[in-house]
């Protein structure tokens, strides 16, 4: 009887952990929304929702790339530096036209992604070490190209940062389109299936004849491109290029969004819907603390606590 009771308790615990991992992020979003509706003045205003959506868009875009990296049993710590590099390149080439400048910014992301992928796939460097090196190098290169803040005076960039379609900001539309694209890639393409197989077991993927090196490089190129796009959009919103601060600690926010969204750090699975909800959760958490006059440092502490709880839930579930 005791064994039966213990078995039921264990099953109930497993079920609770599974539900928390699968749906906890959505519950967190709902709870924070309700708390802000009740305790935060003017939270339900259209302007506030527009502001929240615009602010979360770059985080979400970076988190999409981070989800691919984590799904392949890796991580990309260089995303914040890629944003800084993209804003420097954008500012330098803006005189040649908006599209040339944007392409230059994206090319910077591709360059960092290729470097990350090559170090991991061909040299055998651990993802955390390889991307840490590029995080430092990327930020340094960004500051060499543009040592200080520079205002961006360009009508097209201003329209990108503040324009909308039927009241929906361009930044939000771009983030939503990219989320749908990445979800399609993960679920419906050969590359997506290879990525998940690689994250599940790299030795098994090699034995199965999968192009492990090519997939790894493509994963980090995608992450670099998405981070560069986020840098372009953030620059457009701020109407300024600031490689010193742009993208700072973005890797923390992106990892938090991905892990809280249910993508395990052990790889083999990518939850795009959960990542979107995770990014929204981080934005709501930040807004809640700021609007109640708590210092920004508390936001970082809260994110760290959320990551620990999410990883604990996944770890405990994996033990069963």
C-alpha positions as CSV (number, residue, x, y, z in Angstrom):
1,X,0.0,0.0,0.0
2,X,2.9,2.3,0.9
3,X,4.6,1.5,-2.4
4,X,1.3,2.2,-4.3
5,X,0.9,5.5,-2.6
6,X,4.5,6.5,-3.3
7,X,4.0,5.5,-6.9
8,X,1.0,7.7,-7.2
9,X,2.7,10.6,-5.6
10,X,5.7,10.2,-8.0
11,X,3.3,10.1,-11.0
12,X,1.5,13.2,-9.8
13,X,4.8,15.0,-9.4
14,X,5.9,14.0,-12.8
15,X,2.6,15.1,-14.3
16,X,2.9,18.5,-12.5
17,X,6.5,19.0,-13.7
18,X,5.4,18.1,-17.2
19,X,2.5,20.6,-17.1
20,X,4.8,23.3,-15.7
21,X,7.4,22.7,-18.5
22,X,4.8,22.6,-21.2
23,X,2.4,25.3,-20.1
24,X,4.1,27.1,-17.2
25,X,5.3,30.0,-19.4
26,X,1.7,30.7,-20.6
27,X,0.5,30.6,-17.0
28,X,3.2,33.1,-16.1
29,X,2.2,35.5,-18.8
30,X,-1.5,35.3,-17.7
31,X,-0.5,35.9,-14.1
32,X,1.6,38.9,-14.9
33,X,-1.0,40.4,-17.2
34,X,-3.6,40.1,-14.4
35,X,-1.3,41.5,-11.8
36,X,-0.5,44.5,-14.0
37,X,-4.1,45.0,-14.9
38,X,-5.0,45.2,-11.2
39,X,-2.0,47.0,-9.8
40,X,-0.4,49.0,-12.7
41,X,-2.1,52.2,-13.7
42,X,-2.8,52.8,-17.4
43,X,-1.6,49.3,-18.2
44,X,-4.6,48.5,-20.4
45,X,-4.0,51.6,-22.7
46,X,-3.4,50.9,-26.4
47,X,-0.2,53.0,-26.2
48,X,1.2,50.8,-23.5
49,X,0.5,47.6,-25.4
50,X,2.1,49.1,-28.5
51,X,5.2,50.0,-26.4
52,X,5.4,46.6,-24.9
53,X,5.1,44.9,-28.3
54,X,7.8,47.1,-29.9
55,X,10.2,46.5,-27.0
56,X,9.8,42.8,-27.0
57,X,10.3,42.4,-30.8
58,X,14.2,42.5,-30.9
59,X,14.3,40.1,-27.9
60,X,12.0,37.7,-29.6
61,X,14.0,37.8,-32.8
62,X,17.3,37.1,-31.0
63,X,15.6,34.4,-29.0
64,X,14.5,32.6,-32.2
65,X,18.1,32.2,-33.2
66,X,19.0,31.2,-29.6
67,X,16.3,28.5,-29.7
68,X,18.0,27.0,-32.8
69,X,21.4,27.0,-31.1
70,X,20.1,25.5,-27.9
71,X,18.1,22.9,-29.8
72,X,21.3,21.7,-31.4
73,X,22.7,21.2,-27.9
74,X,24.7,24.4,-28.0
75,X,24.3,28.1,-27.1
76,X,25.2,31.4,-28.7
77,X,26.6,34.0,-26.3
78,X,27.6,36.3,-29.1
79,X,24.1,37.6,-30.1
80,X,24.4,40.8,-28.1
81,X,27.8,41.6,-29.8
82,X,26.3,40.8,-33.2
83,X,23.6,43.4,-32.5
84,X,26.3,45.9,-31.6
85,X,28.3,45.0,-34.8
86,X,25.2,45.3,-36.9
87,X,24.4,48.8,-35.6
88,X,28.0,49.9,-36.3
89,X,27.9,48.6,-39.9
90,X,24.5,50.0,-40.5
91,X,25.6,53.5,-39.5
92,X,28.8,53.3,-41.5
93,X,27.1,52.2,-44.7
94,X,23.9,54.2,-44.4
95,X,25.3,56.8,-46.7
96,X,25.3,54.3,-49.6
97,X,21.6,53.6,-49.2
98,X,19.3,51.9,-46.7
99,X,19.4,48.5,-48.4
100,X,23.2,48.5,-48.7
101,X,23.5,49.4,-45.0
102,X,21.0,46.6,-44.0
103,X,22.9,44.1,-46.1
104,X,26.2,45.1,-44.6
105,X,24.7,44.7,-41.1
106,X,23.3,41.2,-42.0
107,X,26.7,40.3,-43.5
108,X,28.3,41.1,-40.2
109,X,25.9,38.6,-38.5
110,X,26.7,36.0,-41.2
111,X,30.4,36.5,-40.6
112,X,30.1,35.9,-36.9
113,X,27.8,33.0,-37.4
114,X,30.3,31.3,-39.8
115,X,33.1,31.9,-37.3
116,X,31.1,30.4,-34.5
117,X,30.0,27.4,-36.6
118,X,33.5,26.7,-37.9
119,X,35.0,26.8,-34.4
120,X,32.4,24.3,-33.2
121,X,32.1,22.1,-36.2
122,X,35.6,21.9,-37.5
123,X,37.9,22.8,-34.6
124,X,35.8,21.1,-31.9
125,X,35.6,24.0,-29.6
126,X,32.7,23.9,-27.1
127,X,29.8,26.2,-28.1
128,X,30.0,28.2,-24.9
129,X,33.7,28.8,-25.4
130,X,33.5,29.6,-29.1
131,X,30.6,32.0,-28.8
132,X,32.1,33.6,-25.8
133,X,35.2,34.4,-27.8
134,X,33.1,35.9,-30.6
135,X,31.1,37.8,-28.0
136,X,34.3,39.6,-26.9
137,X,35.7,40.0,-30.4
138,X,32.4,41.1,-31.9
139,X,31.9,43.9,-29.4
140,X,35.4,45.0,-29.8
141,X,35.1,45.2,-33.6
142,X,31.9,47.1,-33.3
143,X,33.6,49.7,-31.1
144,X,36.5,49.9,-33.5
145,X,34.1,50.7,-36.4
146,X,32.0,53.1,-34.4
147,X,33.7,54.2,-31.1
148,X,30.7,56.3,-29.9
149,X,27.0,56.9,-30.2
150,X,25.9,58.3,-33.6
151,X,22.4,59.6,-34.4
152,X,20.7,58.0,-37.4
153,X,19.0,60.5,-39.6
154,X,17.3,58.6,-42.3
155,X,13.6,58.8,-43.3
156,X,13.4,55.1,-44.2
157,X,14.9,54.0,-40.9
158,X,12.6,56.3,-39.0
159,X,9.6,54.9,-40.8
160,X,10.8,51.3,-40.0
161,X,11.2,52.1,-36.3
162,X,7.9,54.0,-35.8
163,X,5.7,53.1,-38.7
164,X,2.8,50.6,-38.6
165,X,0.2,48.8,-40.7
166,X,-3.4,49.2,-39.4
167,X,-1.9,50.1,-36.0
168,X,0.5,47.2,-35.8
169,X,4.1,48.4,-35.8
170,X,6.5,47.2,-38.5
171,X,8.8,45.8,-35.8
172,X,6.0,43.6,-34.4
173,X,5.0,42.4,-37.9
174,X,8.6,41.5,-38.8
175,X,9.1,39.6,-35.5
176,X,5.8,37.7,-36.0
177,X,6.8,36.8,-39.6
178,X,10.2,35.6,-38.5
179,X,8.7,33.5,-35.7
180,X,6.3,31.8,-38.2
181,X,9.2,31.2,-40.6
182,X,11.5,29.6,-37.9
183,X,8.6,27.5,-36.7
184,X,8.1,26.3,-40.3
185,X,11.8,25.6,-40.7
186,X,12.0,23.5,-37.5
187,X,8.8,21.5,-38.1
188,X,8.6,21.1,-41.9
189,X,12.1,21.2,-43.4
190,X,14.9,18.7,-43.7
191,X,17.2,21.1,-42.0
192,X,14.9,21.3,-39.0
193,X,14.7,17.6,-38.6
194,X,18.5,17.3,-38.9
195,X,18.9,20.0,-36.3
196,X,16.7,18.2,-33.8
197,X,18.4,14.9,-34.5
198,X,21.8,16.5,-34.0
199,X,20.7,18.0,-30.6
200,X,19.3,14.7,-29.5
201,X,22.5,12.8,-30.1
202,X,25.4,14.1,-32.2
203,X,27.2,10.7,-32.4
204,X,24.0,9.0,-33.6
205,X,23.5,11.8,-36.1
206,X,27.0,11.2,-37.5
207,X,26.5,7.4,-37.7
208,X,23.2,8.1,-39.5
209,X,25.2,10.0,-42.2
210,X,23.7,13.4,-41.4
211,X,25.8,16.5,-42.5
212,X,26.6,17.4,-38.9
213,X,29.1,20.1,-39.7
214,X,26.9,21.8,-42.3
215,X,24.0,21.8,-39.9
216,X,26.0,23.3,-37.1
217,X,27.3,26.1,-39.3
218,X,23.8,26.9,-40.6
219,X,22.4,27.0,-37.1
220,X,24.9,29.6,-36.0
221,X,24.6,31.6,-39.2
222,X,20.8,31.7,-38.7
223,X,21.4,32.9,-35.1
224,X,23.8,35.6,-36.3
225,X,21.5,36.8,-39.1
226,X,18.5,37.0,-36.6
227,X,20.7,38.9,-34.1
228,X,21.8,41.3,-36.9
229,X,18.2,41.9,-37.9
230,X,17.3,42.6,-34.3
231,X,20.2,45.1,-34.2
232,X,18.9,46.9,-37.3
233,X,15.3,47.1,-35.8
234,X,16.6,48.3,-32.5
235,X,18.6,51.0,-34.2
236,X,15.6,52.1,-36.2
237,X,13.5,52.3,-33.1
238,X,16.1,54.3,-31.2
239,X,17.2,56.4,-34.2
240,X,20.8,56.0,-33.0
241,X,23.7,53.6,-33.3
242,X,25.3,52.8,-29.9
243,X,27.6,49.8,-30.0
244,X,28.6,50.4,-26.4
245,X,25.2,49.5,-25.0
246,X,23.1,48.0,-27.7
247,X,22.6,44.3,-27.1
248,X,24.2,44.3,-23.7
249,X,23.0,41.2,-21.7
250,X,20.7,40.3,-24.7
251,X,22.1,36.8,-24.5
252,X,20.6,36.5,-21.0
253,X,17.2,37.6,-22.1
254,X,17.2,35.3,-25.1
255,X,18.4,32.3,-23.1
256,X,15.7,33.0,-20.5
257,X,13.0,33.2,-23.1
258,X,14.1,30.0,-24.8
259,X,14.5,27.9,-21.6
260,X,11.4,29.2,-19.9
261,X,9.5,28.5,-23.1
262,X,10.3,24.8,-22.7
263,X,13.3,24.2,-25.0
264,X,15.6,22.0,-23.0
265,X,19.3,22.9,-22.6
266,X,20.1,19.3,-23.5
267,X,18.9,19.9,-27.0
268,X,16.8,17.8,-29.3
269,X,13.7,19.9,-29.1
270,X,12.8,23.5,-30.1
271,X,9.6,25.1,-28.9
272,X,9.0,28.3,-31.0
273,X,5.6,29.0,-29.4
274,X,7.0,28.7,-26.0
275,X,9.9,31.0,-27.0
276,X,7.5,33.7,-28.1
277,X,5.6,33.4,-24.8
278,X,9.0,33.4,-22.9
279,X,10.0,36.6,-24.6
280,X,6.6,38.2,-23.7
281,X,7.0,36.9,-20.1
282,X,10.5,38.6,-19.8
283,X,9.1,41.8,-21.1
284,X,6.1,41.8,-18.7
285,X,8.4,41.0,-15.8
286,X,10.7,43.9,-16.7
287,X,7.8,46.2,-17.1
288,X,6.2,45.2,-13.8
289,X,9.4,45.8,-11.9
290,X,10.1,49.2,-13.6
291,X,6.6,50.5,-13.2
292,X,6.7,49.7,-9.5
293,X,9.9,51.7,-9.1
294,X,12.3,48.8,-8.6
295,X,15.8,49.2,-9.9
296,X,16.8,47.5,-13.2
297,X,19.2,45.2,-11.4
298,X,16.2,43.4,-9.9
299,X,15.1,42.5,-13.4
300,X,18.4,40.6,-13.9
301,X,17.9,38.8,-10.6
302,X,14.4,37.9,-11.5
303,X,15.5,36.5,-14.8
304,X,18.1,34.4,-13.1
305,X,15.6,33.0,-10.7
306,X,13.2,32.2,-13.6
307,X,16.0,30.3,-15.5
308,X,16.9,28.3,-12.4
309,X,13.3,27.3,-11.9
310,X,12.8,26.3,-15.5
311,X,16.0,24.3,-15.6
312,X,15.1,22.6,-12.3
313,X,11.7,21.6,-13.6
314,X,13.2,20.1,-16.8
315,X,16.0,18.3,-14.9
316,X,13.6,16.8,-12.4
317,X,11.3,15.6,-15.2
318,X,14.3,14.1,-17.0
319,X,15.2,12.0,-13.9
320,X,11.9,10.2,-13.9
